[in-house]
Amino acid sequence: MDIVLNKTVLSEYRRLRKLGWAAKWAYVSARTKAAWDTMDGFVFDGDERSLSMAPGESIYTPGPVRLILKLEEDAYDDSYVDTWDDLSEQKREKYRKDLWDRVERDGVWGLVGEYWDGSEWVHADSCWGFIGDDWKDSGYDTDIMAMTISAYSDHLETQAREFETERPDMYEEVVHDHTTEHSC
């Protein structure tokens, strides 16, 4: 298998490997981020006014896919700390106190992937419960990017099929003759 790495993918791959990511997941994440960038994907964490705008109408939404950070409305659940039997009760309580200090300071967020269907932004995938910017380089960020790109691609495929059904006069089936050999 020939693997082609452009500079963007290679740079991101190296960065993630330095953070301790396994090679496979660093590669998958780097390729996903490159695909996201190719589609002018955007990570939105700013001005709420541009959330309803179409791509190109706002500096915040240049392409047909985006990630949005939304403030978590449900109470944060810290019960997982109680399952850490390898830590003393005192260490768990210290961790819980530090955790709630972060929750109060940085907030709890959801990361939502959306694509533009031509008339509105459509939810593709999401994950909730990130404290502050813990979503960055979590792996969930690129999973949501990948799912959003896939949902957008499926949407385009559906649109193409609908177009061909509505306008069969615009579609000419291409038949490839594989029996003839071609030489360069």
C-alpha positions as YAML, in Angstrom:
chain: A
units: angstrom
residues:
- id: 1
  name: MET
  ca: [0.00, 0.00, 0.00]
- id: 2
  name: ASP
  ca: [1.38, 3.39, -1.00]
- id: 3
  name: ILE
  ca: [0.70, 6.10, 1.55]
- id: 4
  name: VAL
  ca: [0.94, 9.65, 0.32]
- id: 5
  name: LEU
  ca: [1.33, 12.27, 3.02]
- id: 6
  name: ASN
  ca: [1.18, 15.91, 2.06]
- id: 7
  name: LYS
  ca: [2.90, 18.45, 4.28]
- id: 8
  name: THR
  ca: [-0.31, 19.30, 6.14]
- id: 9
  name: VAL
  ca: [-1.09, 15.68, 7.00]
- id: 10
  name: LEU
  ca: [2.50, 14.92, 7.91]
- id: 11
  name: SER
  ca: [2.80, 17.97, 10.15]
- id: 12
  name: GLU
  ca: [-0.43, 17.14, 12.00]
- id: 13
  name: TYR
  ca: [0.55, 13.47, 12.24]
- id: 14
  name: ARG
  ca: [3.88, 14.39, 13.84]
- id: 15
  name: ARG
  ca: [2.21, 16.82, 16.25]
- id: 16
  name: LEU
  ca: [-0.25, 14.18, 17.43]
- id: 17
  name: ARG
  ca: [2.45, 11.52, 17.77]
- id: 18
  name: LYS
  ca: [4.42, 13.92, 20.01]
- id: 19
  name: LEU
  ca: [1.28, 14.20, 22.16]
- id: 20
  name: GLY
  ca: [1.39, 10.42, 22.59]
- id: 21
  name: TRP
  ca: [-1.24, 9.36, 20.07]
- id: 22
  name: ALA
  ca: [-0.95, 5.86, 18.57]
- id: 23
  name: ALA
  ca: [0.26, 5.92, 14.96]
- id: 24
  name: LYS
  ca: [-3.02, 4.65, 13.47]
- id: 25
  name: TRP
  ca: [-5.18, 7.25, 15.23]
- id: 26
  name: ALA
  ca: [-2.74, 10.08, 14.58]
- id: 27
  name: TYR
  ca: [-2.84, 9.19, 10.87]
- id: 28
  name: VAL
  ca: [-6.66, 8.94, 10.76]
- id: 29
  name: SER
  ca: [-7.04, 12.22, 12.65]
- id: 30
  name: ALA
  ca: [-4.49, 14.05, 10.49]
- id: 31
  name: ARG
  ca: [-6.23, 12.90, 7.30]
- id: 32
  name: THR
  ca: [-9.64, 13.90, 8.68]
- id: 33
  name: LYS
  ca: [-8.40, 17.37, 9.62]
- id: 34
  name: ALA
  ca: [-6.89, 17.79, 6.15]
- id: 35
  name: ALA
  ca: [-10.21, 16.80, 4.54]
- id: 36
  name: TRP
  ca: [-12.03, 19.22, 6.86]
- id: 37
  name: ASP
  ca: [-9.69, 22.04, 5.88]
- id: 38
  name: THR
  ca: [-10.12, 21.19, 2.18]
- id: 39
  name: MET
  ca: [-13.87, 21.71, 2.63]
- id: 40
  name: ASP
  ca: [-13.24, 25.03, 4.42]
- id: 41
  name: GLY
  ca: [-14.66, 23.46, 7.56]
- id: 42
  name: PHE
  ca: [-14.85, 25.77, 10.52]
- id: 43
  name: VAL
  ca: [-14.81, 25.41, 14.28]
- id: 44
  name: PHE
  ca: [-17.24, 27.98, 15.64]
- id: 45
  name: ASP
  ca: [-16.93, 29.29, 19.17]
- id: 46
  name: GLY
  ca: [-17.79, 32.94, 18.72]
- id: 47
  name: ASP
  ca: [-20.54, 35.31, 17.63]
- id: 48
  name: GLU
  ca: [-23.99, 33.67, 17.92]
- id: 49
  name: ARG
  ca: [-25.43, 35.99, 15.24]
- id: 50
  name: SER
  ca: [-23.76, 34.08, 12.42]
- id: 51
  name: LEU
  ca: [-25.11, 30.66, 13.43]
- id: 52
  name: SER
  ca: [-28.12, 30.95, 11.12]
- id: 53
  name: MET
  ca: [-26.20, 32.34, 8.15]
- id: 54
  name: ALA
  ca: [-25.50, 30.34, 5.00]
- id: 55
  name: PRO
  ca: [-21.91, 29.51, 3.98]
- id: 56
  name: GLY
  ca: [-20.19, 32.59, 2.64]
- id: 57
  name: GLU
  ca: [-22.54, 35.03, 4.37]
- id: 58
  name: SER
  ca: [-20.38, 35.23, 7.48]
- id: 59
  name: ILE
  ca: [-16.66, 35.11, 8.10]
- id: 60
  name: TYR
  ca: [-17.46, 32.37, 10.61]
- id: 61
  name: THR
  ca: [-18.99, 29.92, 8.13]
- id: 62
  name: PRO
  ca: [-16.89, 29.75, 4.98]
- id: 63
  name: GLY
  ca: [-17.71, 26.19, 3.96]
- id: 64
  name: PRO
  ca: [-20.55, 23.65, 4.01]
- id: 65
  name: VAL
  ca: [-19.40, 21.94, 7.24]
- id: 66
  name: ARG
  ca: [-18.80, 23.31, 10.71]
- id: 67
  name: LEU
  ca: [-18.24, 22.43, 14.36]
- id: 68
  name: ILE
  ca: [-20.03, 24.50, 16.97]
- id: 69
  name: LEU
  ca: [-19.28, 24.67, 20.68]
- id: 70
  name: LYS
  ca: [-22.46, 24.91, 22.73]
- id: 71
  name: LEU
  ca: [-22.72, 25.46, 26.45]
- id: 72
  name: GLU
  ca: [-23.92, 22.31, 28.23]
- id: 73
  name: GLU
  ca: [-27.32, 22.88, 29.79]
- id: 74
  name: ASP
  ca: [-27.43, 19.70, 31.90]
- id: 75
  name: ALA
  ca: [-25.60, 19.43, 35.21]
- id: 76
  name: TYR
  ca: [-22.12, 17.92, 34.97]
- id: 77
  name: ASP
  ca: [-21.97, 14.34, 36.28]
- id: 78
  name: ASP
  ca: [-18.82, 13.60, 38.28]
- id: 79
  name: SER
  ca: [-19.93, 10.15, 39.50]
- id: 80
  name: TYR
  ca: [-17.19, 8.47, 37.47]
- id: 81
  name: VAL
  ca: [-14.69, 9.69, 40.07]
- id: 82
  name: ASP
  ca: [-16.29, 7.30, 42.59]
- id: 83
  name: THR
  ca: [-15.27, 4.33, 40.40]
- id: 84
  name: TRP
  ca: [-11.56, 5.05, 40.83]
- id: 85
  name: ASP
  ca: [-10.91, 2.43, 43.50]
- id: 86
  name: ASP
  ca: [-7.15, 2.70, 43.04]
- id: 87
  name: LEU
  ca: [-7.19, 6.23, 44.56]
- id: 88
  name: SER
  ca: [-7.77, 7.03, 48.19]
- id: 89
  name: GLU
  ca: [-10.94, 8.86, 49.19]
- id: 90
  name: GLN
  ca: [-8.82, 11.93, 49.99]
- id: 91
  name: LYS
  ca: [-7.27, 11.98, 46.47]
- id: 92
  name: ARG
  ca: [-10.68, 11.49, 44.85]
- id: 93
  name: GLU
  ca: [-12.09, 14.42, 46.82]
- id: 94
  name: LYS
  ca: [-9.12, 16.62, 45.85]
- id: 95
  name: TYR
  ca: [-9.63, 15.64, 42.20]
- id: 96
  name: ARG
  ca: [-13.37, 16.36, 42.50]
- id: 97
  name: LYS
  ca: [-12.67, 19.82, 44.02]
- id: 98
  name: ASP
  ca: [-10.18, 20.66, 41.23]
- id: 99
  name: LEU
  ca: [-12.65, 19.34, 38.66]
- id: 100
  name: TRP
  ca: [-15.46, 21.60, 39.93]
- id: 101
  name: ASP
  ca: [-13.08, 24.57, 40.02]
- id: 102
  name: ARG
  ca: [-12.47, 23.94, 36.29]
- id: 103
  name: VAL
  ca: [-16.19, 23.48, 35.59]
- id: 104
  name: GLU
  ca: [-16.93, 26.83, 37.26]
- id: 105
  name: ARG
  ca: [-14.04, 28.61, 35.52]
- id: 106
  name: ASP
  ca: [-14.16, 27.08, 32.01]
- id: 107
  name: GLY
  ca: [-17.72, 25.78, 31.64]
- id: 108
  name: VAL
  ca: [-18.95, 22.48, 30.21]
- id: 109
  name: TRP
  ca: [-19.43, 22.27, 26.45]
- id: 110
  name: GLY
  ca: [-20.84, 20.17, 23.68]
- id: 111
  name: LEU
  ca: [-19.22, 19.87, 20.27]
- id: 112
  name: VAL
  ca: [-21.76, 19.72, 17.43]
- id: 113
  name: GLY
  ca: [-21.03, 18.90, 13.78]
- id: 114
  name: GLU
  ca: [-23.36, 20.37, 11.16]
- id: 115
  name: TYR
  ca: [-23.53, 20.61, 7.37]
- id: 116
  name: TRP
  ca: [-25.37, 23.06, 5.10]
- id: 117
  name: ASP
  ca: [-28.13, 21.39, 3.05]
- id: 118
  name: GLY
  ca: [-28.83, 24.42, 0.87]
- id: 119
  name: SER
  ca: [-31.42, 25.98, 3.14]
- id: 120
  name: GLU
  ca: [-30.38, 25.26, 6.73]
- id: 121
  name: TRP
  ca: [-27.68, 23.79, 8.96]
- id: 122
  name: VAL
  ca: [-28.34, 20.10, 9.69]
- id: 123
  name: HIS
  ca: [-27.09, 18.26, 12.78]
- id: 124
  name: ALA
  ca: [-24.72, 15.41, 11.85]
- id: 125
  name: ASP
  ca: [-23.09, 14.36, 15.13]
- id: 126
  name: SER
  ca: [-22.27, 15.66, 18.61]
- id: 127
  name: CYS
  ca: [-20.57, 14.87, 21.89]
- id: 128
  name: TRP
  ca: [-21.13, 16.61, 25.21]
- id: 129
  name: GLY
  ca: [-19.42, 17.02, 28.57]
- id: 130
  name: PHE
  ca: [-16.14, 18.71, 27.65]
- id: 131
  name: ILE
  ca: [-14.68, 20.97, 30.30]
- id: 132
  name: GLY
  ca: [-13.17, 24.08, 28.73]
- id: 133
  name: ASP
  ca: [-11.18, 23.17, 25.64]
- id: 134
  name: ASP
  ca: [-10.68, 19.49, 26.56]
- id: 135
  name: TRP
  ca: [-12.40, 18.66, 23.28]
- id: 136
  name: LYS
  ca: [-9.30, 19.75, 21.35]
- id: 137
  name: ASP
  ca: [-7.19, 16.77, 20.31]
- id: 138
  name: SER
  ca: [-9.56, 14.48, 22.19]
- id: 139
  name: GLY
  ca: [-10.23, 12.30, 19.16]
- id: 140
  name: TYR
  ca: [-13.91, 13.18, 19.49]
- id: 141
  name: ASP
  ca: [-13.26, 16.37, 17.52]
- id: 142
  name: THR
  ca: [-12.01, 14.49, 14.46]
- id: 143
  name: ASP
  ca: [-14.66, 11.75, 14.88]
- id: 144
  name: ILE
  ca: [-17.34, 14.46, 14.66]
- id: 145
  name: MET
  ca: [-15.56, 16.04, 11.69]
- id: 146
  name: ALA
  ca: [-15.48, 12.66, 9.91]
- id: 147
  name: MET
  ca: [-19.16, 11.98, 10.63]
- id: 148
  name: THR
  ca: [-20.12, 15.48, 9.46]
- id: 149
  name: ILE
  ca: [-18.17, 15.09, 6.21]
- id: 150
  name: SER
  ca: [-19.80, 11.69, 5.67]
- id: 151
  name: ALA
  ca: [-23.30, 13.06, 6.34]
- id: 152
  name: TYR
  ca: [-22.66, 15.94, 3.93]
- id: 153
  name: SER
  ca: [-21.41, 13.51, 1.29]
- id: 154
  name: ASP
  ca: [-24.53, 11.36, 1.75]
- id: 155
  name: HIS
  ca: [-26.66, 14.49, 1.40]
- id: 156
  name: LEU
  ca: [-24.95, 15.38, -1.89]
- id: 157
  name: GLU
  ca: [-25.43, 11.84, -3.19]
- id: 158
  name: THR
  ca: [-29.14, 11.99, -2.32]
- id: 159
  name: GLN
  ca: [-29.46, 15.35, -4.07]
- id: 160
  name: ALA
  ca: [-27.77, 13.95, -7.18]
- id: 161
  name: ARG
  ca: [-30.13, 10.95, -7.27]
- id: 162
  name: GLU
  ca: [-33.15, 13.24, -6.85]
- id: 163
  name: PHE
  ca: [-31.90, 15.47, -9.65]
- id: 164
  name: GLU
  ca: [-31.46, 12.50, -11.98]
- id: 165
  name: THR
  ca: [-34.96, 11.25, -11.12]
- id: 166
  name: GLU
  ca: [-36.53, 14.66, -11.71]
- id: 167
  name: ARG
  ca: [-34.54, 15.39, -14.86]
- id: 168
  name: PRO
  ca: [-33.74, 12.13, -16.68]
- id: 169
  name: ASP
  ca: [-33.15, 14.18, -19.84]
- id: 170
  name: MET
  ca: [-30.05, 15.67, -18.16]
- id: 171
  name: TYR
  ca: [-28.53, 12.30, -17.38]
- id: 172
  name: GLU
  ca: [-26.78, 10.04, -19.83]
- id: 173
  name: GLU
  ca: [-25.53, 6.76, -18.48]
- id: 174
  name: VAL
  ca: [-21.83, 6.23, -19.12]
- id: 175
  name: VAL
  ca: [-20.85, 2.72, -20.14]
- id: 176
  name: HIS
  ca: [-17.18, 1.80, -19.95]
- id: 177
  name: ASP
  ca: [-15.82, -0.73, -22.40]
- id: 178
  name: HIS
  ca: [-13.21, -2.65, -20.44]
- id: 179
  name: THR
  ca: [-12.55, -5.13, -23.25]
- id: 180
  name: THR
  ca: [-10.31, -2.76, -25.20]
- id: 181
  name: GLU
  ca: [-6.75, -2.40, -23.99]
- id: 182
  name: HIS
  ca: [-5.16, 1.01, -24.08]
- id: 183
  name: SER
  ca: [-1.47, 1.68, -24.15]
- id: 184
  name: CYS
  ca: [0.38, 4.82, -23.34]
...
